[in-house]
């Protein structure tokens, strides 16, 4: 039995990113996500820039007027310097700050990352915390067979249902 905790949770954490290059990935592009990541890297280099820190995946779910569910995925990286005149399909945010997050540090095989999301969901349920429904996954490092990833899920203000009655 390993002594390292595979998923460690914390409340009220803040995710702060600077010079964030963002690329939304459409549902029909998901199969080519590694290619898109490589193209994003090439774009950054072509602009004479470089990344700082690990890659970040953002995901959320939206429901359109007809009730169709759409998964939205965005690839994000922090840049050493801002890029002027960013072309589509990219966008640049000088700062991205997400406060009041439930946080999980995940250390295990990548195929088990789903359990970090599930544990955050169960924790939120047990503690009457309402989640916004999106997540930011920061891929901190890749070790031999394991990864270290930080998962941030934004909590809505006034999460306890009894407060609003």
N, C-alpha and C positions, 0 to 999 in steps of 0.2 A: 504494500500500500504506500503510495507516494505521500509525502508530507506537504507538498505544495498544493494550496487550494487552487482548484481549476477555475473557479469563478468567484471573484471578490466584489461585493456590491458596496456602493456608497450613495448617499443622498446629497442633493443640493450642490452638484458640481457644475462648473462652467466650462464650456468648450469655447476657446478663443483662437481664431485663425486669422492670419494676415496675408494680404496679397493672394487671394484664393482664386485660382483658375478653375472654372466649373464647366463640365461638359455633360449635358443631359444625354442619356442613352435610351433610345426608343425600344419598345418591346421587341421589334424585329431585329434589332442590333445586339440583343443580349448574347447571342451565340458568338459574336465577334468581340466580346468585351476586352479580351487581351489585346486584340488588334487595335481597338479604339484607344486603350491605355498607351500602347506603343506610339500611335499617331499623335497623341496628346504630348507625349515626351518629345517627339520629333518637332512638333510645333513650338514647344518651349525653347528647344535648342536653336531652332531657326530664328528665333527672336533674340538670340544671344543671352538667354536667361537660363536659370537652373532652379531645381526644386530644393526646398528645405523640408526635412522631415518626411514622414511616411505618407502614403496614399490614403485617401478618405473616401468611403462610399456612403452616399446619402440615399435613403429610401423612404418613401411614403406611399400611401394609397389614396386615390381620389375617386369619387363617384360622380359621374356626369349626370346631366338632366334626365337621361333615359334609364338611369340606374346601373349603367355599366361600370364595373370596377376597373380602374387603370392603375397599374403599379408605375411609380415614377422613380427612376434610379438616376443618380448623378455621380460622376466621378469628380473628385476634387483633389487638388494639390496646392500646397503653399509654395509661392515663388520667392526667390531671393530678392527680386525687384519687381515693381509693377510693370505691366506691359501696356503701352499706349496703343490705342486703335486696335482693340481685340476684334478679330473677325468671327463671324458665326462659323461653327455651332458653339463657340466658346463665349463665356462671359467672365468678367473679372470683378470681384468684390474686394475693396481695399481692406475691409475687416468683416469677419463673420463672428458674432458673439451670441452663443446660445446659453442662457442661464437656467437655473432651477432644473437641472437634469438628474435623472437616475443614471448611475454609472456602473458599468461592470468591466473589470479587468479579467479578460479571458486568456488562459494559458493551457493550450491543449491542441489536438489535431484540428485542422481547419474544418474538416467535415462535421465536427461537433459544435461549431460556432452557433448553430441554431439554439443550443441549450442556454447560451448567455441571454439571447432575446427572450426565451421562454421564462428563465429565472427572473428577469427584470419584470416581465408581465405578471408573474405570480406574486412577486414582492409588492408591486404596485397594487394589485388586487387585495392582498392581505392587509396592506397599510392604508387602504382607502385613498390611494393616489391616482388621480386621473392623468393618463398620458395623452399627449397631443396626437400620437400615432405615427411619428416619424422617428428615424434613427440615423445616427452618424456612427460609422464604424471606422476607427483609426487603426490601420494595420501597423502596429508598433515595430515588430520584428519577426523575422522568420528564423526559427532555429531548426535543428536537424529535421525532426518530424513534426514538431509543434510550432504554433504561431503564438504571438502575444498580440492581442487586439483589445482596444478600448472601445466600448459601446456606450454611446450617450443617447438617452431618450428623454426628450423634453417633457416635463410635467406641467400640467395646466395649473394656474394659480387657484387657490381655494379648493384643493383636491378633496377635502373631506366633505362629503355630501351633506352632513348634518349642519355645517356652517351656513349653508345657503337657505335653510328653512326658517 
